[in-house]
Amino acid sequence: MKRVLSGIKPSGELNIGGFGGALQPFLTIQQEYECFFFVPDLHAVTVKQDPKELYQRSKDIAAFYIAAGIDPKKCTIFIQSQVPAHAELGWLMETQTHFGELGRMTQYKEKSEGKDSVSAALFTYPALMAADILLYQATHVPVGDDQKQHLELTRDLAQRFNNRYGSTFVVPEPIIQSLGSRIMGLDDPSKKMSKSNPNRNSCVHLLDSPDEIRKKFAKAVTDSEGSVRLDWETKPAVSNLMEIYAVFSGDSIAAIERRYEGQGYGSFKKDLAEAAAERLIPIQERYREIVDSAELIAILKDGALKASEAANATLLRAKQAMGFVTF
Ligand code: AQP
């Protein structure tokens, strides 16, 4: 059985970057794979989080999974910190990870740049991410552009562990998506659209109203050429908007180019906002129904039980392989 583990960190308000790069692909993936979709809250706390916000955002991410169409009857949906095996295998994986390997991670370099001090966890979290994946013996992991390096490390660690202690972990393969794997900021197409960007106009949030969506796309930077044409080298801002349009409308890039040939950016941006709102409004409605419901709690409790069962079995194998006393 092909199995997938993936998740979205509750480190800020979910935006259309996470939607295009993770949530939307999850909907297709659930048709083909046995899926574990989790809320990686232990990863969120590698940087400072307000406790009340972390609590709310963790529930939000879980609610968005369901609101977007992930089927809790088919998939296991859970919160990472409710399955203690993650932290425990995370530690064991740290013992297998070289300092130099972690130092090469570009995410660490980007997130620590210009900061006086960062947490040790920000440095070591790729080992925890490896544990997340290996605990479920995931055969496949969907990876956005920025996560490729971490999955490579996970594969190296799984192979290293298997060579040292005997076959224990499945070595996971990436699922590379062609569309939406790197959605850039609306204010700056050289920077990835990120939840932690304080500029609210850099992205469209999943809970934005149609009016806010329209305003944000209207403000999005473009270029002076005035033609809707994909060229990441010379027209990154417009190419980014075209990719977002393709994510929301399901249209191909070629079809979008044809539709707006000879037109400026005005009607393109207006239609883009309509396409995004049309997709997001029903998700928002379902999110509001479920976010504070007993239904969500029941799904997460059930998910934590199922996830623990799978994770504890792998953890036990790994501990026995390493020589820990187990009963
Ligand atoms: N802008 C994006 N374009 C495409 N994919 C994206 N993803 C996130 N942003 C984009 C993908 O979504 C998955 C879950 O990501 P995450 O939220 O767990 O971590 P992240 O990539 O660190 O997200 P942010 O928004 O940038 O969070 P902060 O600012 O807190 O670090 C991943 O597969 C990711 O590639």
Boltz pocket constraint, residues with backbone or C-beta under 6 A from the ligand:
constraints:
  - pocket:
      binder: B
      contacts: [[A, 7], [A, 8], [A, 9], [A, 10], [A, 11], [A, 12], [A, 16], [A, 17], [A, 18], [A, 20], [A, 21], [A, 22], [A, 142], [A, 143], [A, 144], [A, 145], [A, 146], [A, 147], [A, 180], [A, 181], [A, 182], [A, 183], [A, 184], [A, 192], [A, 193], [A, 194], [A, 195], [A, 196], [A, 197]]
      max_distance: 6.0
